[in-house]
């Protein structure tokens, strides 16, 4: 079962406009509870990624459907009133589509996307559909209050390797100057073809498939009005390094 957008992300929504809730720096400072429900999120896009309140798993949104990967990396039900502390969505409309017919590791794949996007100072939306030689993922798991910091959480996060799978990998490339607002560089989540497995991608090697990209120059950021967000330290020393540790790979 998955949560569908219904009439949420309608065709009247502008394409390739990024909507995000809260900031990466807030998530890093353990602001793990947001106010936005899945129903509301899907009004802003049908493609994207994020996490859930209490950091209860990884989120992928594709074709207006939300899936939640909990600690075993297995998709579970997503009630429409479930909330998110951090998510990024868009109504993705590819500007360029290329066929990949030779294996590319993460570095080569990112270099190809950078070349296609051709502007390091804009956001990019990325979708790869096809075969993977391997994908390494991690999945955060539900936390209890008082919340530990995210670096403490990710030190214990379950990681998985999927070999020879077909599926899709999607997400965003964020410009360097937006570090802290979002995750500078690539942030990608994966979903297996059977729609049952996935998570936050840390490393991969694609074999062959279709790569679609679009540049994003319009942003909307919805900041929480919660006490936790009000009290969060959003520009700590070592922010970039902390984000790389928490989100990187
Ligand atoms: Zn992620």
Boltz pocket constraint, residues with backbone or C-beta under 6 A from the ligand:
constraints:
  - pocket:
      binder: B
      contacts: [[A, 49], [A, 50], [A, 58], [A, 187], [A, 188], [A, 189], [A, 200], [A, 201]]
      max_distance: 6.0
